[in-house]
Amino acid sequence: MVITELLTTFANNLLPILLIGGAGFLLGKSLYVESRALGRVVFYIFSPILVFDLLVNTQLNSADIFTTMGFSMAVAFTVGSLAFLIGKLSGFERPILMAMILTSAFGNTGNYGLPLVSFAFGKDALAFATIYFVTNSILFNTIGVLIASLGHMDFKTAALGLFKVPTVYAVTLAALLNRFQIVLPIPLARTVGLASNGSIPVMIVLLGLELSRVQWSHSFRAMSISAALRLLAGPAVALLLAIPFGFHGAARRGNILEASMPSAVTSTVLASEYGLDSSLVTATIFIGTILSPLTLTPLLVYLGR
C-alpha cells in the first residue's frame, strides 16, 4: 500500500515536470542551444513578468501574505546560514563559499515548485506557494545577486548592481498598482498574461538545458553539502518553522513544499554572470534535481495526510 501510494504520487505530480525538463535535456544533448542566452531571457523578461503577474493577481489577505513572506525569508536565511557556517569551517575559498550559499538558500520554487504544488494540492495551496515564490524571487534577485557579486566584488559594487535587476522594478510596480488600485489596460494585461503563462514551461526547459551542460565540480564535498542542505535541511527547517508561524492546511502544504525544492536553476545565470564556480553550481542543481523525487515523493504523501 505504501509503495503503491508513493509510485502514484510520483507519477501524478513529479513525472509531468520531469518529462518537460527531460525534453529540454534531450534538446541540449542533440542540438547546440545556447542556454546562457535563454537564461538571460528568463532573468530579464520572463521571471520579472511572472512575478509581476502573480503579485497583482493574488487573492490572499495581507496577514497571509506577510506571514508567508516572513516564512520564506526565515527558511532562506536559516539554510543559507548553515551553508555559510559549514563552508567556513571547511575552509572553502570565497567563490566556492558564495556558490554554496546561493545553491543552498534558494530553491527551485518557480519552474519546479509551482507546478508541483498545483498538481499535488490545488489552487488553495498554490496561492501560498505563489507568495513564497515571489518572496524567494525578490530575495534571489536582490540578496542572491549580492551574494553572487561578493564572489569577486566588494560590497559597494555588488550593492549598486542590484539596481540592474529587473525583478526589483517589477515588484515595485506591482506594489504601486495594488496600493492605488490601478487596473492595467486590456492590451497590457493580455501581454502580461501571455508572457506569464509561458514563463514556467520555458523555465522547465531551461532546467533541462542546464542539466545537459553539467560540468562535474572538483569540489565534490561542497556539492554534496549544498545538495544535502537543500533536500534535507530545507524541509526539516520548514517543518520546524511552520509550527511557530502557525501554518495549517493549504498554507502548511504550499509553504513547506516550496521550501523543500532542489537548488534554483537560475543560480546558473548568476554564477556565469558574476564569475562564481559554475561547475559547482550546475553539478549541485543536477544532483539535487535528480535526487529530489526521493525526498519530495514521501514529503508529498506526508503533507497530503
C-alpha positions as CSV (number, residue, x, y, z in Angstrom):
1,M,0.0,0.0,0.0
2,V,2.8,2.4,0.9
3,I,4.8,1.6,-2.2
4,T,1.7,2.0,-4.4
5,E,0.9,5.4,-2.8
6,L,4.5,6.6,-3.3
7,L,4.5,5.5,-7.0
8,T,1.1,7.0,-7.7
9,T,2.2,10.3,-6.1
10,F,5.4,10.4,-8.1
11,A,3.7,9.6,-11.4
12,N,0.8,12.1,-11.0
13,N,2.8,15.1,-9.6
14,L,6.5,14.9,-10.3
15,L,6.7,12.9,-13.6
16,P,5.0,15.6,-15.8
17,I,7.5,18.2,-14.7
18,L,10.5,15.8,-15.1
19,L,9.3,14.9,-18.6
20,I,9.3,18.5,-19.8
21,G,12.7,19.0,-18.2
22,G,13.8,15.8,-19.9
23,A,12.7,17.2,-23.3
24,G,15.0,20.2,-22.6
25,F,17.8,17.9,-21.6
26,L,17.5,15.8,-24.8
27,L,17.3,19.1,-26.8
28,G,20.6,20.2,-25.2
29,K,22.2,16.9,-25.9
30,S,21.0,16.7,-29.5
31,L,21.5,20.3,-30.7
32,Y,23.6,23.2,-29.7
33,V,21.2,25.5,-27.8
34,E,22.8,28.5,-26.0
35,S,21.4,28.0,-22.5
36,R,23.0,31.2,-21.2
37,A,21.1,33.2,-23.8
38,L,17.8,31.6,-22.8
39,G,18.8,32.1,-19.1
40,R,19.1,35.8,-19.8
41,V,15.7,35.9,-21.5
42,V,14.3,34.3,-18.3
43,F,16.2,36.6,-16.0
44,Y,15.4,39.8,-17.8
45,I,11.9,39.1,-19.3
46,F,10.0,36.0,-18.1
47,S,10.9,36.0,-14.4
48,P,10.0,39.7,-13.7
49,I,6.8,39.4,-15.7
50,L,5.8,36.3,-13.9
51,V,6.5,37.9,-10.5
52,F,4.6,41.0,-11.5
53,D,1.6,39.0,-12.7
54,L,1.4,36.8,-9.6
55,L,1.6,39.9,-7.3
56,V,-1.1,41.9,-9.0
57,N,-3.5,38.9,-9.1
58,T,-3.1,37.4,-5.6
59,Q,-6.3,36.8,-3.6
60,L,-4.7,36.3,-0.2
61,N,-5.2,38.9,2.6
62,S,-2.4,40.9,3.9
63,A,-1.9,38.7,7.0
64,D,-1.4,35.6,4.9
65,I,0.9,37.4,2.5
66,F,3.2,38.9,5.2
67,T,3.3,35.6,7.2
68,T,4.3,33.6,4.1
69,M,6.9,36.2,3.2
70,G,8.4,36.0,6.7
71,F,8.4,32.2,6.5
72,S,10.2,32.3,3.1
73,M,12.8,34.7,4.4
74,A,13.3,32.7,7.6
75,V,13.9,29.4,5.6
76,A,16.3,31.0,3.2
77,F,18.3,32.8,6.0
78,T,18.5,29.6,8.1
79,V,19.6,27.2,5.4
80,G,21.9,29.9,3.9
81,S,23.5,30.4,7.3
82,L,24.0,26.7,7.7
83,A,25.8,26.7,4.3
84,F,28.0,29.6,5.4
85,L,29.0,28.1,8.7
86,I,29.7,24.7,7.2
87,G,31.6,26.3,4.3
88,K,33.7,28.4,6.6
89,L,34.5,25.5,8.9
90,S,35.5,23.5,5.8
91,G,37.9,26.3,4.6
92,F,36.4,26.8,1.2
93,E,37.5,29.7,-0.9
94,R,35.2,32.7,-1.3
95,P,33.8,31.8,-4.9
96,I,33.0,28.3,-3.7
97,L,31.6,29.5,-0.4
98,M,29.3,32.0,-2.2
99,A,28.2,29.3,-4.7
100,M,27.3,27.0,-1.7
101,I,25.3,29.7,0.0
102,L,23.5,30.6,-3.3
103,T,22.5,27.0,-4.1
104,S,21.6,26.1,-0.5
105,A,19.5,29.2,0.4
106,F,17.4,29.4,-2.8
107,G,15.2,26.5,-4.1
108,N,13.6,25.9,-7.5
109,T,10.3,27.4,-6.3
110,G,9.1,28.6,-9.7
111,N,9.6,26.2,-12.6
112,Y,9.6,23.1,-10.3
113,G,7.8,24.2,-7.1
114,L,4.7,26.0,-8.5
115,P,3.5,23.2,-10.9
116,L,4.2,20.6,-8.2
117,V,2.1,22.4,-5.6
118,S,-0.6,22.9,-8.2
119,F,-0.7,19.3,-9.2
120,A,-0.5,17.9,-5.6
121,F,-2.6,20.3,-3.5
122,G,-4.6,22.6,-5.9
123,K,-5.4,26.3,-6.0
124,D,-5.6,27.0,-2.3
125,A,-2.1,25.8,-1.6
126,L,-0.9,27.4,-4.9
127,A,-1.9,30.8,-3.6
128,F,0.5,30.5,-0.7
129,A,3.2,28.9,-2.9
130,T,2.9,31.9,-5.2
131,I,3.7,34.3,-2.4
132,Y,6.6,32.1,-1.3
133,F,7.9,32.0,-4.9
134,V,7.6,35.8,-5.3
135,T,9.4,36.4,-2.0
136,N,12.1,33.9,-2.9
137,S,12.4,35.6,-6.3
138,I,12.8,39.0,-4.6
139,L,15.4,37.6,-2.3
140,F,17.2,35.8,-5.1
141,N,17.3,38.9,-7.3
142,T,18.5,41.1,-4.5
143,I,20.3,39.2,-1.8
144,G,21.2,36.4,-4.2
145,V,22.7,38.8,-6.7
146,L,24.6,40.4,-3.8
147,I,25.9,37.0,-2.7
148,A,26.9,36.1,-6.2
149,S,28.6,39.5,-6.7
150,L,30.6,39.1,-3.5
151,G,32.4,36.2,-5.0
152,H,34.7,38.7,-6.7
153,M,33.4,42.2,-6.0
154,D,33.4,44.5,-3.0
155,F,30.2,45.2,-1.1
156,K,29.5,48.6,-2.6
157,T,29.9,47.5,-6.2
158,A,27.8,44.4,-5.5
159,A,25.0,46.6,-3.9
160,L,24.9,49.0,-6.8
161,G,24.5,46.0,-9.1
162,L,21.1,45.4,-7.6
163,F,19.6,48.3,-9.5
164,K,20.3,46.4,-12.7
165,V,17.9,43.6,-11.7
166,P,14.6,43.9,-13.5
167,T,12.6,41.9,-10.9
168,V,13.2,44.7,-8.3
169,Y,11.3,47.1,-10.6
170,A,8.6,44.5,-11.3
171,V,7.9,44.1,-7.6
172,T,7.9,47.9,-7.1
173,L,5.5,48.5,-10.0
174,A,3.1,45.7,-8.8
175,A,3.1,47.2,-5.3
176,L,2.2,50.6,-6.6
177,L,-0.6,49.3,-8.8
178,N,-2.1,47.3,-5.9
179,R,-1.7,50.3,-3.5
180,F,-3.6,52.7,-5.8
181,Q,-5.9,50.0,-7.2
182,I,-4.9,50.7,-10.8
183,V,-6.1,48.2,-13.4
184,L,-3.9,47.5,-16.4
185,P,-5.4,48.4,-19.8
186,I,-6.6,45.3,-21.7
187,P,-3.6,45.2,-24.2
188,L,-1.1,45.4,-21.3
189,A,-3.0,42.9,-19.2
190,R,-3.1,40.4,-22.0
191,T,0.6,40.9,-22.8
192,V,1.5,40.2,-19.2
193,G,-0.8,37.2,-19.0
194,L,0.6,35.7,-22.2
195,A,4.2,36.1,-21.1
196,S,3.4,34.9,-17.6
197,N,1.6,31.7,-18.9
198,G,4.7,30.8,-20.9
199,S,7.2,31.5,-18.1
200,I,7.1,28.3,-16.2
201,P,7.4,25.9,-19.3
202,V,10.3,28.0,-20.5
203,M,12.0,27.7,-17.1
204,I,11.5,23.9,-17.0
205,V,13.0,23.6,-20.5
206,L,15.9,25.8,-19.3
207,L,16.3,23.5,-16.3
208,G,16.8,20.6,-18.8
209,L,19.1,22.5,-21.0
210,E,21.3,23.5,-18.0
211,L,21.4,19.9,-16.8
212,S,22.6,18.8,-20.2
213,R,25.5,21.1,-19.9
214,V,26.5,19.9,-16.4
215,Q,30.2,20.1,-15.6
216,W,31.3,17.9,-12.7
217,S,32.9,20.0,-10.0
218,H,36.2,19.1,-8.5
219,S,34.8,20.2,-5.1
220,F,32.6,17.1,-4.6
221,R,32.4,17.9,-0.9
222,A,30.9,21.3,-1.5
223,M,28.5,19.9,-4.0
224,S,27.3,17.2,-1.6
225,I,26.9,19.7,1.3
226,S,24.8,22.1,-0.8
227,A,22.6,19.4,-2.3
228,A,22.0,17.8,1.2
229,L,21.2,21.2,2.7
230,R,18.6,21.9,0.0
231,L,16.9,18.4,0.0
232,L,17.2,17.5,3.7
233,A,17.8,20.6,5.8
234,G,15.3,22.6,3.7
235,P,12.2,20.5,4.5
236,A,13.4,19.9,8.1
237,V,13.8,23.6,8.8
238,A,10.4,24.3,7.1
239,L,8.6,21.7,9.1
240,L,10.0,23.2,12.3
241,L,9.3,26.8,11.4
242,A,5.8,26.0,10.3
243,I,4.9,25.5,14.0
244,P,5.7,29.0,15.3
245,F,4.3,30.5,12.1
246,G,1.0,28.8,12.8
247,F,0.6,27.2,9.4
248,H,-2.2,24.7,8.8
249,G,-3.9,23.1,5.8
250,A,-3.2,24.7,2.5
251,A,-0.8,27.2,3.9
252,R,1.3,24.5,5.6
253,R,1.3,22.3,2.5
254,G,2.2,25.1,0.0
255,N,4.9,26.7,2.1
256,I,6.7,23.5,3.2
257,L,6.7,22.0,-0.3
258,E,8.2,25.2,-1.7
259,A,10.9,25.2,0.9
260,S,11.9,21.7,0.0
261,M,12.7,22.2,-3.7
262,P,16.2,21.4,-5.0
263,S,18.5,24.3,-5.9
264,A,17.2,27.0,-8.2
265,V,18.2,26.6,-11.9
266,T,18.5,30.4,-12.2
267,S,21.6,30.2,-9.9
268,T,23.5,29.1,-13.1
269,V,22.7,32.5,-14.6
270,L,24.1,34.4,-11.6
271,A,27.1,32.0,-11.5
272,S,28.0,32.8,-15.1
273,E,27.2,36.5,-14.8
274,Y,29.3,37.0,-11.6
275,G,32.2,34.6,-12.0
276,L,31.3,32.0,-9.4
277,D,32.3,28.3,-9.6
278,S,29.8,27.4,-12.4
279,S,30.7,23.8,-12.4
280,L,29.9,23.6,-8.7
281,V,26.5,25.3,-9.2
282,T,25.4,23.2,-12.2
283,A,26.5,20.0,-10.6
284,T,24.6,20.8,-7.4
285,I,21.5,21.6,-9.4
286,F,21.9,18.4,-11.4
287,I,22.4,16.1,-8.4
288,G,19.6,17.9,-6.4
289,T,17.1,17.7,-9.2
290,I,17.9,14.0,-10.0
291,L,17.6,13.0,-6.3
292,S,14.7,15.3,-5.5
293,P,11.9,12.7,-6.2
294,L,13.4,10.6,-3.4
295,T,12.7,13.3,-0.8
296,L,9.7,15.1,-2.4
297,T,7.6,12.0,-3.0
298,P,7.4,10.9,0.6
299,L,7.0,14.5,1.7
300,L,4.0,14.9,-0.6
301,V,2.5,11.8,0.9
302,Y,3.1,13.0,4.4
303,L,1.7,16.5,3.7
304,G,-1.3,15.1,2.0
305,R,-2.4,13.1,5.0
